[in-house]
Amino acid sequence: MKQLTISQIKAQLAEIEMLDDPFFDSLIEDPRKGVQTAIKSRKRQIQKQLDLVEAHHQKLNYERQLKTQGIQYIAGLDEVGRGPLAGPVVAASVVLPDNCDALLGVNDSKQLSHEQRMIFAELIKEVALDYGYGVVEAREIDEANIYQATKMAMERSISQLKFKPDYLLIDAMELQNGIPQQSIIKGDANSLSIAAASILAKVFRDQVMMDYHDLYPEYGFNSNMGYGTKQHLEALETFGYLPIHRQSFKPVPDMQARKI
């Protein structure tokens, strides 16, 4: 039988999805370096995909256990924006369906690139049974403190859902609202619902800060998202603080108000 070219072998390898596929065994004795390199490369790709699928299934453990108890309408909650000097704190609530295969690769928003977050945010909104946002602005943060403001944002995100959840999975937070819930440390890395909420909250808040950048480009909100970077602190010194700055966060109260 005529020997396959390396290009033909690569094409066939691309169709393989399991590490124990017999085609791999048939190539063990092929002396060509290009063939052996292609085998190793394809095996790495397959293993990476298998690891991704396994991680995806593990992220559904909390939701799966609750559903075996008859609990169906489960909302994952997360927030973004506790630490910045400017802008709101934003929370999101997400209720996912039983079949979440389309969300393979969804992870803690901090582990994803901007482009990945944008793609996943749209996908989450398409797949989710329900989702809602909660926004607490700088003045409210100053009045309540950031911890209470975070709770307020989460409660507001729940209120935006079409139906009251049967259960809440929350990233490292407890809410006193009478809804059965579980606070999960590093929940955005361990629960798919919370990870989805982290992505929606992050994308939403980033867009808010991008809009503020259009109004106040000197502060660099398009890159620092309100955090205290060198550019941001220098702009505070030069131009003063804005209405969107948190006056309870140092060094904002030490600055002069910007004349707008």
C-alpha positions as CSV (number, residue, x, y, z in Angstrom):
1,M,0.0,0.0,0.0
2,K,1.3,3.4,-0.9
3,Q,2.7,5.4,2.0
4,L,0.7,8.3,3.1
5,T,2.3,11.7,2.8
6,I,2.9,13.8,6.0
7,S,0.2,16.2,4.8
8,Q,-2.3,13.3,4.5
9,I,-1.4,12.0,7.9
10,K,-1.9,15.4,9.5
11,A,-5.3,15.6,7.9
12,Q,-6.3,12.2,9.3
13,L,-4.9,13.1,12.7
14,A,-7.0,16.2,12.8
15,E,-10.1,14.0,12.6
16,I,-9.1,11.9,15.6
17,E,-10.6,12.8,19.0
18,M,-9.4,10.0,21.3
19,L,-5.9,9.2,22.5
20,D,-6.4,5.4,22.0
21,D,-7.4,5.7,18.4
22,P,-5.7,2.8,16.5
23,F,-4.4,5.2,13.8
24,F,-1.8,6.4,16.4
25,D,-0.5,2.8,16.7
26,S,-0.2,2.4,13.0
27,L,2.2,5.3,12.9
28,I,4.5,4.2,15.7
29,E,7.2,2.7,13.4
30,D,7.1,5.6,10.8
31,P,10.6,6.9,10.8
32,R,9.8,10.4,9.5
33,K,10.4,13.1,12.0
34,G,7.5,15.1,10.6
35,V,5.1,12.3,11.3
36,Q,6.3,11.8,14.9
37,T,6.1,15.5,15.6
38,A,2.5,15.6,14.2
39,I,1.5,12.7,16.4
40,K,2.9,14.4,19.6
41,S,1.2,17.7,18.6
42,R,-2.2,16.0,18.0
43,K,-2.0,14.1,21.2
44,R,-1.3,17.3,23.1
45,Q,-4.3,18.9,21.5
46,I,-6.6,16.0,22.3
47,Q,-5.4,15.9,25.9
48,K,-5.9,19.6,26.3
49,Q,-9.5,19.2,25.0
50,L,-10.1,16.3,27.4
51,D,-8.8,18.3,30.3
52,L,-11.1,21.2,29.3
53,V,-14.1,18.8,29.2
54,E,-13.2,17.4,32.6
55,A,-12.8,20.8,34.1
56,H,-16.2,21.8,32.6
57,H,-17.9,18.8,34.3
58,Q,-16.2,19.5,37.6
59,K,-17.5,23.1,37.5
60,L,-21.0,21.7,37.4
61,N,-20.7,19.6,40.6
62,Y,-22.5,22.1,42.8
63,E,-25.3,22.6,40.4
64,R,-25.6,18.9,39.7
65,Q,-25.8,17.9,43.4
66,L,-28.5,20.5,44.0
67,K,-30.6,19.3,41.1
68,T,-30.5,15.7,42.4
69,Q,-32.3,17.2,45.4
70,G,-35.0,18.6,43.2
71,I,-33.7,22.1,43.2
72,Q,-33.8,23.5,39.7
73,Y,-33.7,27.3,39.5
74,I,-30.2,27.9,40.7
75,A,-28.6,31.3,40.3
76,G,-24.8,31.8,40.4
77,L,-23.7,35.3,41.7
78,D,-20.5,37.2,41.4
79,E,-19.3,40.8,41.4
80,V,-16.5,42.9,40.0
81,G,-15.2,46.3,41.1
82,R,-14.6,46.2,44.8
83,G,-11.1,47.7,44.6
84,P,-11.1,50.5,42.0
85,L,-11.0,54.2,43.0
86,A,-13.7,55.1,40.4
87,G,-16.8,53.6,38.9
88,P,-19.5,51.3,40.2
89,V,-19.4,47.9,41.8
90,V,-21.3,45.5,39.5
91,A,-22.8,42.1,40.2
92,A,-24.5,39.6,37.9
93,S,-26.8,36.6,38.6
94,V,-27.0,33.8,36.1
95,V,-29.3,30.8,35.9
96,L,-28.0,28.1,33.6
97,P,-29.8,25.2,31.9
98,D,-29.1,21.5,32.5
99,N,-27.2,21.3,29.2
100,C,-24.3,23.7,29.3
101,D,-22.0,22.0,26.7
102,A,-22.0,25.2,24.7
103,L,-20.2,27.0,27.6
104,L,-17.1,24.7,27.4
105,G,-14.2,26.8,28.4
106,V,-16.1,29.3,30.6
107,N,-13.9,30.1,33.6
108,D,-13.2,32.8,36.2
109,S,-13.2,36.0,34.2
110,K,-9.8,36.9,35.5
111,Q,-8.4,33.9,33.8
112,L,-9.7,34.9,30.4
113,S,-8.6,37.5,27.9
114,H,-10.7,40.5,27.0
115,E,-11.6,38.8,23.7
116,Q,-12.6,35.6,25.3
117,R,-14.8,37.4,27.8
118,M,-16.6,39.2,25.1
119,I,-17.3,36.0,23.2
120,F,-18.4,34.1,26.3
121,A,-20.6,36.9,27.5
122,E,-22.7,36.8,24.4
123,L,-22.8,33.0,24.5
124,I,-23.8,33.0,28.1
125,K,-26.7,35.4,27.4
126,E,-27.8,33.1,24.6
127,V,-27.6,29.9,26.7
128,A,-28.7,31.1,30.1
129,L,-32.3,30.6,31.3
130,D,-32.1,33.9,33.0
131,Y,-29.6,36.6,34.0
132,G,-29.6,40.0,35.7
133,Y,-27.3,42.8,36.6
134,G,-26.9,44.9,39.8
135,V,-25.1,48.2,39.8
136,V,-24.1,50.3,42.8
137,E,-22.6,53.7,42.0
138,A,-19.7,55.5,43.7
139,R,-21.9,57.7,45.9
140,E,-23.8,54.7,47.3
141,I,-20.5,53.0,47.9
142,D,-19.3,56.0,50.0
143,E,-22.5,56.0,52.0
144,A,-22.7,52.3,52.7
145,N,-19.1,51.0,52.5
146,I,-17.8,48.6,49.8
147,Y,-18.8,45.4,51.6
148,Q,-22.4,46.4,51.9
149,A,-22.4,47.9,48.4
150,T,-21.3,44.6,47.1
151,K,-24.3,42.9,48.8
152,M,-26.6,45.6,47.4
153,A,-25.3,45.0,43.9
154,M,-26.0,41.2,44.3
155,E,-29.5,41.8,45.6
156,R,-30.2,44.1,42.7
157,S,-29.0,41.5,40.2
158,I,-31.3,38.9,41.8
159,S,-34.2,41.4,41.5
160,Q,-33.6,41.6,37.7
161,L,-34.3,37.9,37.2
162,K,-37.6,36.9,35.8
163,F,-38.3,34.4,38.7
164,K,-37.1,34.2,42.2
165,P,-34.3,31.6,42.4
166,D,-34.7,28.4,44.4
167,Y,-31.1,28.5,45.5
168,L,-28.1,30.8,45.3
169,L,-24.4,29.9,44.6
170,I,-22.4,33.0,45.7
171,D,-18.7,33.8,45.3
172,A,-17.4,34.2,48.9
173,M,-20.4,36.2,50.2
174,E,-23.6,35.6,52.2
175,L,-26.9,37.4,51.6
176,Q,-29.6,37.8,54.3
177,N,-32.6,37.5,51.9
178,G,-34.2,34.2,53.0
179,I,-33.2,32.3,49.8
180,P,-31.3,29.1,50.5
181,Q,-27.7,29.6,49.4
182,Q,-24.1,28.5,49.6
183,S,-21.1,30.7,49.8
184,I,-18.2,29.2,47.8
185,I,-14.6,30.3,48.2
186,K,-13.1,30.9,44.8
187,G,-16.6,30.2,43.4
188,D,-15.8,31.7,40.0
189,A,-13.2,28.9,39.6
190,N,-15.4,26.1,41.0
191,S,-18.9,26.7,39.8
192,L,-20.0,27.2,36.2
193,S,-22.9,29.4,37.2
194,I,-20.7,31.7,39.3
195,A,-18.0,31.8,36.5
196,A,-20.7,32.8,34.0
197,A,-21.8,35.6,36.4
198,S,-18.2,36.8,36.8
199,I,-17.9,37.1,33.1
200,L,-21.1,39.0,32.6
201,A,-20.3,41.4,35.5
202,K,-16.8,42.0,34.2
203,V,-17.9,42.7,30.7
204,F,-20.7,45.0,31.8
205,R,-18.5,47.0,34.2
206,D,-15.6,47.3,31.6
207,Q,-18.1,48.8,29.1
208,V,-19.2,51.3,31.8
209,M,-15.6,52.4,32.3
210,M,-14.9,52.5,28.6
211,D,-17.9,55.0,28.3
212,Y,-16.4,57.1,31.1
213,H,-13.1,57.0,29.3
214,D,-14.8,58.7,26.3
215,L,-15.8,61.5,28.7
216,Y,-12.6,61.8,30.7
217,P,-9.7,60.3,28.6
218,E,-7.0,61.8,30.9
219,Y,-7.7,59.2,33.6
220,G,-7.1,56.2,31.3
221,F,-10.3,54.4,32.4
222,N,-10.1,52.3,29.1
223,S,-7.1,50.5,30.5
224,N,-7.2,50.8,34.3
225,M,-10.9,50.4,34.7
226,G,-10.8,52.7,37.6
227,Y,-8.0,51.1,39.5
228,G,-5.2,53.2,41.0
229,T,-2.6,53.0,38.3
230,K,0.2,55.6,37.9
231,Q,-1.7,57.3,35.1
232,H,-4.9,57.4,37.1
233,L,-3.2,58.8,40.2
234,E,-1.3,61.4,38.2
235,A,-4.6,62.5,36.6
236,L,-6.2,62.8,40.0
237,E,-3.3,65.1,41.1
238,T,-3.5,67.2,38.0
239,F,-7.3,67.4,37.3
240,G,-8.9,66.4,40.6
241,Y,-11.5,63.8,41.3
242,L,-14.7,63.2,39.4
243,P,-18.3,62.5,40.5
244,I,-17.6,58.8,39.7
245,H,-14.7,58.7,42.1
246,R,-15.2,57.0,45.5
247,Q,-14.4,59.7,48.0
248,S,-14.1,57.1,50.8
249,F,-11.2,55.5,49.0
250,K,-7.7,56.9,49.6
251,P,-6.2,59.0,48.1
252,V,-9.4,60.4,46.5
253,P,-10.5,62.4,49.6
254,D,-7.1,64.2,49.6
255,M,-7.6,65.6,46.1
256,Q,-9.6,68.6,44.9
257,A,-12.8,68.2,43.0
258,R,-12.5,68.6,39.2
259,K,-14.3,71.5,37.8
260,I,-16.6,70.1,35.1
